[in-house]
Amino acid sequence: MSRLTIYDRLSYLKQRVENPNVSLEDKCDIIEFFMKYNIIFNQGLSIENFFKDIEKLTENIGGADGW
């Protein structure tokens, strides 16, 4: 995982959801991620999967999005 903080990655995802130029498919993936991990500590979901999924969704930071 790169040196970006979780806060940086979550901020990036929030920005992507709010960006009108991001595809509906990408927005749905991000919203599903937030829904899935909203209950991470209450339902015993894997923190390792959280990190894998957030890395996958934010692998384009610094790319075409201008981040």
Number of C-alpha atoms within 10 A of each C-alpha: 10 6 6 11 10 12 9 13 17 16 11 17 22 15 14 18 18 10 12 10 9 13 11 11 9 14 18 12 13 21 14 12 16 17 11 12 17 11 11 14 10 8 9 8 13 11 12 8 11 16 13 11 15 18 17 11 18 17 13 13 16 9 8 7 13 7 9
